Amino acid sequence: MTHPLRLRAFRLLFLGRTVSALGDAVVPTALALAVLRATGSTAALALVLGCAMVPRLLLLPLGGVVADRFAARSVALATDLIRGAAQLVVGVELLGGAPTLAHLAVASAVGGIASAFAMPTASPLVAGVVGAEGRQRANALLGATTNASRLAGPALAGLLVWTAGPGWAFVIDAASFGVSAVLLAAIQVRHVPVEHRSLRADLVLGWREVRARDWYWSSLVAHAVWNGAAAVLLTVGPAVAVTRLGGEGVWVLLQQAGAVGLLVGSLLATRARPRRPVLVGNLALATYAAPLLLLAVAAPAALTVAAYCLALSALGFLNPVWETVVQARFPTEVLARVTSYDWLMSLGAMPLGYALAPLAASTWGASTPLAVAGVLVLLACAGTAAVPGVRRVGWAVAAAPAQPEPARR
């Protein structure tokens, strides 16, 4: 089997995604500090973040349609340029020393809109440059470099913010999008033409492909529950760590352990090939219940940190394995649409967790939302084992061409 990095197209794609991932990893920390410096308001930060999140969620299904109708490479290249321009505007404004909240919010919204069209292209790009036999390793390599960037990003952002100012973090991110666009322009990506239909018909066809596979839609429900629970942990967990486990250092250590776990899980996915990948991956995700329940009872910090590292390593393992199975089991011409529904359910669950967790904590205490989230994760992820398709689905390429809905007169 040819290693994916021996393929020129994948090498360039991998390099572009790596550079872009590192640039993106710097931005969250820099954005938070920049907005707080400029406004001194957490509400302003929430507004800027919401301006990116809301259009991203609303437009993801449309992004999937566009990525399937047109070449994924062309869509990804265009969105790289748009997001690069948006980040450059923010960087220049911050470097000018007088940023306005309105401009930051608009730039954030533009970036969110572009990302709604960019995210569904990730899987078709890999499927379009790597053969079926090399996709697991290719997905794992991309996952590893993304997770390594997340590990290094906050430290690099802090260095930039405190030495050169937060504006340079955005300039660097803009440059990373430019590099990614140049590299995408240099490769050819296989694209299966899609029959011209109405937007509604395209959306319905994508949803029909999702609904027809019980292993897929049941796993999407479990993954959405997992993401909602992750939002609960990220919202309520810091207070528990600071007040009951030993202070801010415990929370920082827990986050770093999670980043290490993600990287380790991604590297494991380059080698491990279980016979029932979706079943194994979903059962592994159920381990996220452990840190949630340990935080709920204020267990010793070392045990909680270790459990979080293990749980995030399960996520790092699942992501490339899941992407590989999806690329094999769905027709190429609907791949962007079905992955857009995946992103929609996963990302849509997180705002719900962010909203409900503080309300529950203020009413019943921090332990209650953490414990409830832990039980829900365990039931949802382990419960997928009861679905016949989850127990059966393997690695084999079994995707048949998508069939359009018969025309109605």
C-alpha positions as CSV (number, residue, x, y, z in Angstrom):
1,M,0.0,0.0,0.0
2,T,1.4,3.4,-1.0
3,H,1.8,5.8,1.9
4,P,-0.4,8.9,1.4
5,L,2.6,11.2,1.8
6,R,4.2,9.6,-1.3
7,L,1.4,11.1,-3.3
8,R,2.2,14.6,-4.5
9,A,-1.4,15.8,-4.3
10,F,-1.8,14.6,-0.7
11,R,1.5,16.1,0.3
12,L,0.5,19.5,-0.9
13,L,-3.0,19.1,0.7
14,F,-1.4,17.9,4.0
15,L,1.0,20.8,4.0
16,G,-1.7,23.4,3.3
17,R,-4.0,22.0,6.0
18,T,-1.1,21.9,8.5
19,V,-0.2,25.5,7.9
20,S,-3.9,26.6,8.0
21,A,-4.5,24.5,11.2
22,L,-1.6,26.2,13.0
23,G,-2.8,29.6,12.0
24,D,-6.4,28.8,13.2
25,A,-5.1,27.4,16.5
26,V,-3.5,30.8,17.3
27,V,-6.7,32.8,16.8
28,P,-9.1,31.7,19.6
29,T,-6.8,32.9,22.4
30,A,-5.7,36.0,20.5
31,L,-9.4,36.9,19.7
32,A,-10.5,36.6,23.3
33,L,-7.6,38.8,24.5
34,A,-8.0,41.3,21.7
35,V,-11.8,41.8,22.2
36,L,-11.4,42.0,26.0
37,R,-8.5,44.6,25.6
38,A,-10.6,46.6,23.2
39,T,-13.9,46.5,25.0
40,G,-13.4,45.1,28.5
41,S,-16.6,43.2,28.0
42,T,-17.3,39.5,28.0
43,A,-20.7,40.2,26.3
44,A,-18.7,41.8,23.4
45,L,-16.7,38.6,23.1
46,A,-19.9,36.5,23.1
47,L,-21.3,38.7,20.4
48,V,-18.2,38.3,18.2
49,L,-18.2,34.5,18.7
50,G,-21.9,34.3,18.0
51,C,-21.5,36.2,14.7
52,A,-19.2,33.4,13.5
53,M,-21.3,30.5,15.0
54,V,-24.8,31.5,13.9
55,P,-24.2,31.8,10.1
56,R,-22.0,28.8,10.2
57,L,-24.8,26.6,11.6
58,L,-27.5,28.1,9.4
59,L,-25.5,27.7,6.1
60,L,-23.8,24.3,6.7
61,P,-26.4,22.3,4.7
62,L,-26.1,24.9,1.8
63,G,-22.3,24.5,2.0
64,G,-22.7,20.8,1.6
65,V,-24.8,21.3,-1.6
66,V,-22.3,23.7,-3.0
67,A,-19.3,21.5,-2.3
68,D,-21.0,18.5,-4.0
69,R,-22.2,20.6,-7.0
70,F,-18.9,22.2,-7.7
71,A,-15.4,20.8,-7.3
72,A,-14.4,20.7,-3.6
73,R,-11.0,22.1,-4.5
74,S,-12.5,25.2,-6.0
75,V,-14.8,25.8,-3.1
76,A,-12.1,25.2,-0.5
77,L,-9.7,27.5,-2.4
78,A,-12.3,30.3,-2.6
79,T,-13.2,30.0,1.1
80,D,-9.5,30.1,2.0
81,L,-9.1,33.4,0.2
82,I,-12.3,34.8,1.8
83,R,-11.3,33.8,5.3
84,G,-7.8,35.0,4.8
85,A,-9.1,38.4,3.8
86,A,-11.4,38.6,6.8
87,Q,-8.6,37.7,9.2
88,L,-6.3,40.3,7.5
89,V,-8.9,43.0,8.0
90,V,-9.1,42.1,11.7
91,G,-5.3,42.0,12.0
92,V,-4.8,45.4,10.3
93,E,-7.5,47.0,12.5
94,L,-5.9,45.6,15.7
95,L,-2.5,46.8,14.6
96,G,-3.9,50.2,14.0
97,G,-4.7,50.4,17.7
98,A,-8.4,51.5,17.4
99,P,-10.5,48.4,16.7
100,T,-14.3,48.8,16.6
101,L,-16.6,46.1,17.8
102,A,-18.8,46.4,14.7
103,H,-15.9,45.7,12.4
104,L,-14.7,42.7,14.4
105,A,-18.2,41.3,14.4
106,V,-18.7,41.7,10.7
107,A,-15.3,40.1,10.0
108,S,-16.2,37.3,12.3
109,A,-19.5,36.8,10.5
110,V,-17.8,36.7,7.1
111,G,-15.4,34.1,8.4
112,G,-18.3,32.1,9.8
113,I,-20.1,32.2,6.5
114,A,-17.0,31.1,4.6
115,S,-16.4,28.2,7.0
116,A,-19.9,26.9,6.5
117,F,-18.8,26.3,2.9
118,A,-15.3,25.2,3.7
119,M,-16.0,22.5,6.3
120,P,-18.0,20.1,4.1
121,T,-15.1,20.1,1.6
122,A,-12.6,18.4,3.9
123,S,-13.8,14.8,3.3
124,P,-14.2,15.1,-0.5
125,L,-10.7,16.6,-0.7
126,V,-9.2,13.5,1.0
127,A,-11.4,11.1,-1.0
128,G,-10.4,13.0,-4.2
129,V,-6.6,12.6,-3.8
130,V,-6.1,9.4,-1.9
131,G,-7.3,5.9,-2.8
132,A,-9.5,3.9,-0.5
133,E,-6.7,1.8,0.9
134,G,-4.7,4.9,2.1
135,R,-7.5,7.0,3.5
136,Q,-7.4,5.9,7.1
137,R,-3.8,6.8,7.4
138,A,-4.3,10.1,5.5
139,N,-7.2,11.1,7.8
140,A,-5.2,10.1,10.8
141,L,-2.2,12.2,9.6
142,L,-4.5,15.2,9.1
143,G,-6.1,14.7,12.5
144,A,-2.6,14.4,14.2
145,T,-1.4,17.7,12.7
146,T,-4.6,19.5,13.6
147,N,-4.4,18.2,17.2
148,A,-0.7,19.1,17.4
149,S,-1.6,22.6,16.3
150,R,-4.2,22.8,19.0
151,L,-1.6,21.8,21.5
152,A,0.9,24.5,20.3
153,G,-1.6,27.2,19.3
154,P,-2.4,28.7,22.7
155,A,1.3,29.0,23.6
156,L,2.1,30.6,20.3
157,A,-0.8,33.0,20.6
158,G,0.3,34.0,24.1
159,L,3.8,34.7,22.8
160,L,2.5,36.8,19.9
161,V,0.0,38.7,22.1
162,W,2.5,39.7,24.8
163,T,5.4,40.5,22.4
164,A,4.0,41.9,19.2
165,G,0.2,42.3,19.9
166,P,-2.8,40.2,19.0
167,G,-3.1,41.8,15.6
168,W,-0.1,39.7,14.3
169,A,-1.9,36.5,15.2
170,F,-4.6,37.4,12.7
171,V,-2.1,38.5,10.1
172,I,-0.3,35.1,10.5
173,D,-3.7,33.3,10.2
174,A,-4.5,35.3,7.0
175,A,-1.1,34.3,5.6
176,S,-1.8,30.6,6.4
177,F,-5.0,30.7,4.4
178,G,-3.1,32.2,1.6
179,V,-0.5,29.4,1.6
180,S,-3.3,26.9,1.8
181,A,-5.0,28.4,-1.3
182,V,-1.7,28.5,-3.3
183,L,-1.1,24.8,-2.5
184,L,-4.7,23.8,-3.4
185,A,-4.3,25.6,-6.7
186,A,-1.4,23.3,-7.5
187,I,-3.2,20.0,-7.1
188,Q,-5.9,18.1,-9.0
189,V,-8.8,16.6,-7.1
190,R,-11.1,13.9,-8.5
191,H,-14.7,15.2,-8.7
192,V,-17.8,13.3,-9.7
193,P,-20.2,15.6,-11.5
194,V,-23.6,16.0,-9.9
195,E,-26.9,16.1,-11.9
196,H,-28.4,19.6,-11.8
197,R,-31.4,19.7,-9.5
198,S,-33.1,22.3,-7.3
199,L,-31.6,23.3,-4.0
200,R,-34.4,21.6,-2.2
201,A,-33.9,18.3,-4.1
202,D,-30.2,18.4,-3.4
203,L,-30.8,18.9,0.4
204,V,-33.5,16.2,0.4
205,L,-31.2,13.7,-1.4
206,G,-28.4,14.3,1.1
207,W,-30.8,13.8,4.0
208,R,-32.2,10.6,2.4
209,E,-28.6,9.2,2.2
210,V,-28.2,10.0,5.9
211,R,-31.5,8.5,6.9
212,A,-31.0,5.3,4.9
213,R,-28.0,4.2,7.1
214,D,-29.0,3.4,10.7
215,W,-25.3,3.3,11.7
216,Y,-24.8,6.9,10.5
217,W,-27.8,8.7,11.9
218,S,-27.7,6.9,15.2
219,S,-24.0,7.8,15.6
220,L,-24.8,11.4,14.7
221,V,-27.2,11.5,17.6
222,A,-24.6,10.1,19.9
223,H,-21.9,12.5,18.7
224,A,-24.3,15.4,19.2
225,V,-24.9,14.3,22.8
226,W,-21.1,14.1,23.2
227,N,-20.6,17.6,21.9
228,G,-23.4,19.0,24.1
229,A,-21.8,17.3,27.1
230,A,-18.4,18.7,26.1
231,A,-20.0,22.2,26.3
232,V,-21.2,21.4,29.8
233,L,-17.8,20.4,30.9
234,L,-16.1,23.5,29.4
235,T,-18.7,25.7,31.0
236,V,-19.0,24.3,34.5
237,G,-15.7,22.4,34.7
238,P,-13.5,25.4,35.3
239,A,-15.4,26.5,38.4
240,V,-15.2,23.0,39.9
241,A,-11.4,22.8,39.1
242,V,-10.7,26.2,40.7
243,T,-12.9,25.9,43.8
244,R,-12.7,22.2,44.6
245,L,-9.7,20.5,42.9
246,G,-6.9,22.9,43.6
247,G,-7.0,26.0,41.5
248,E,-6.6,27.4,38.0
249,G,-3.5,25.2,37.4
250,V,-5.6,22.1,37.6
251,W,-7.9,23.4,34.8
252,V,-4.9,24.3,32.6
253,L,-3.4,20.9,33.2
254,L,-6.6,19.2,32.3
255,Q,-6.9,21.1,29.0
256,Q,-3.3,20.3,28.1
257,A,-3.9,16.6,29.0
258,G,-6.8,16.6,26.7
259,A,-4.8,18.1,23.8
260,V,-2.1,15.4,24.4
261,G,-4.9,12.8,24.4
262,L,-6.2,14.0,21.0
263,L,-2.8,13.8,19.5
264,V,-2.1,10.3,20.9
265,G,-5.5,9.1,19.6
266,S,-4.9,10.4,16.1
267,L,-1.5,8.7,16.0
268,L,-3.1,5.4,17.2
269,A,-5.6,5.7,14.3
270,T,-2.7,5.5,11.8
271,R,-2.2,1.9,12.9
272,A,-5.2,0.4,14.6
273,R,-7.8,-1.1,12.3
274,P,-10.6,-2.8,14.3
275,R,-13.0,-5.0,12.4
276,R,-16.0,-3.0,13.6
277,P,-14.7,0.6,13.5
278,V,-17.9,2.5,14.2
279,L,-18.8,0.3,17.1
280,V,-15.4,0.5,18.6
281,G,-15.2,4.2,18.1
282,N,-18.6,4.9,19.7
283,L,-17.8,2.7,22.7
284,A,-14.5,4.5,23.1
285,L,-16.4,7.9,23.0
286,A,-18.5,6.7,26.0
287,T,-15.3,7.1,28.2
288,Y,-16.1,10.8,28.2
289,A,-18.6,10.0,30.9
290,A,-15.7,9.4,33.3
291,P,-14.2,12.9,33.5
292,L,-17.7,14.4,33.7
293,L,-18.7,12.1,36.6
294,L,-15.4,12.6,38.3
295,L,-15.8,16.4,38.2
296,A,-19.3,16.0,39.5
297,V,-18.0,14.3,42.6
298,A,-14.9,16.4,42.8
299,A,-12.6,13.3,42.6
300,P,-8.8,13.8,43.0
301,A,-7.3,16.1,40.4
302,A,-4.8,13.5,39.1
303,L,-7.6,10.9,38.5
304,T,-9.8,13.5,36.7
305,V,-6.9,14.7,34.5
306,A,-6.0,11.1,33.5
307,A,-9.6,10.3,32.7
308,Y,-9.9,13.4,30.5
309,C,-6.7,12.5,28.7
310,L,-8.1,9.0,28.0
311,A,-11.5,10.4,26.9
312,L,-9.9,12.9,24.4
313,S,-7.6,10.2,23.1
314,A,-10.8,8.2,22.2
315,L,-12.0,11.3,20.3
316,G,-8.7,11.6,18.5
317,F,-9.0,8.0,17.5
318,L,-12.6,8.1,16.4
319,N,-12.4,11.2,14.1
320,P,-10.1,9.8,11.4
321,V,-11.7,6.3,11.7
322,W,-15.1,7.8,11.3
323,E,-14.1,9.9,8.3
324,T,-12.5,6.9,6.6
325,V,-15.7,4.8,7.0
326,V,-17.9,7.6,5.8
327,Q,-15.7,8.2,2.7
328,A,-16.0,4.5,1.9
329,R,-19.7,4.0,2.6
330,F,-21.2,7.1,0.9
331,P,-21.2,7.9,-2.8
332,T,-18.6,10.5,-3.6
333,E,-21.2,12.9,-5.1
334,V,-23.1,13.2,-1.8
335,L,-20.2,13.2,0.6
336,A,-20.1,16.9,1.3
337,R,-23.8,17.0,2.0
338,V,-23.8,14.1,4.5
339,T,-20.8,15.5,6.3
340,S,-22.5,18.9,6.5
341,Y,-25.4,17.3,8.4
342,D,-22.8,15.7,10.7
343,W,-21.2,19.1,11.4
344,L,-24.6,20.7,11.8
345,M,-25.7,18.2,14.5
346,S,-22.4,18.2,16.3
347,L,-21.9,22.0,16.4
348,G,-25.6,22.7,17.0
349,A,-25.5,20.7,20.2
350,M,-22.8,22.8,21.8
351,P,-24.7,26.1,22.1
352,L,-27.4,24.1,23.8
353,G,-24.9,22.9,26.4
354,Y,-23.4,26.3,26.8
355,A,-26.9,27.8,27.5
356,L,-28.3,25.1,29.8
357,A,-25.2,24.2,31.9
358,P,-25.0,27.6,33.8
359,L,-28.7,27.6,34.4
360,A,-28.7,24.1,35.9
361,A,-25.6,24.9,37.9
362,S,-27.1,28.0,39.4
363,T,-30.3,26.1,40.4
364,W,-29.0,22.8,41.5
365,G,-25.2,23.2,41.8
366,A,-22.4,22.4,39.4
367,S,-22.5,18.7,40.1
368,T,-25.9,18.2,38.6
369,P,-25.3,19.2,35.0
370,L,-22.0,17.4,35.0
371,A,-23.5,14.2,36.3
372,V,-26.5,14.4,33.9
373,A,-24.2,15.0,31.0
374,G,-22.0,12.1,32.0
375,V,-25.0,9.7,32.1
376,L,-26.3,10.9,28.8
377,V,-23.0,10.4,27.1
378,L,-22.7,6.9,28.4
379,L,-26.2,6.0,27.4
380,A,-26.0,7.6,23.9
381,C,-22.6,6.4,22.9
382,A,-22.7,3.0,24.3
383,G,-26.3,2.7,23.3
384,T,-25.4,2.7,19.6
385,A,-24.2,-0.9,20.1
386,A,-27.9,-1.8,20.1
387,V,-28.2,-0.6,16.5
388,P,-27.7,-3.4,13.9
389,G,-25.9,-1.3,11.4
390,V,-23.4,0.0,14.0
391,R,-22.5,-3.6,14.9
392,R,-22.1,-4.7,11.3
393,V,-20.5,-1.8,9.4
394,G,-16.8,-2.4,8.5
395,W,-14.2,-0.8,6.3
396,A,-15.3,-2.2,2.9
397,V,-16.1,0.2,0.1
398,A,-19.8,-0.3,-0.3
399,A,-21.2,3.0,-1.6
400,A,-23.6,2.8,-4.5
401,P,-24.3,5.9,-6.6
402,A,-26.9,8.1,-5.1
403,Q,-30.2,7.8,-6.9
404,P,-32.2,11.1,-7.4
405,E,-35.8,11.3,-6.5
406,P,-38.1,10.5,-9.4
407,A,-39.3,13.7,-11.1
408,R,-42.9,14.7,-10.4
409,R,-45.1,16.3,-12.9
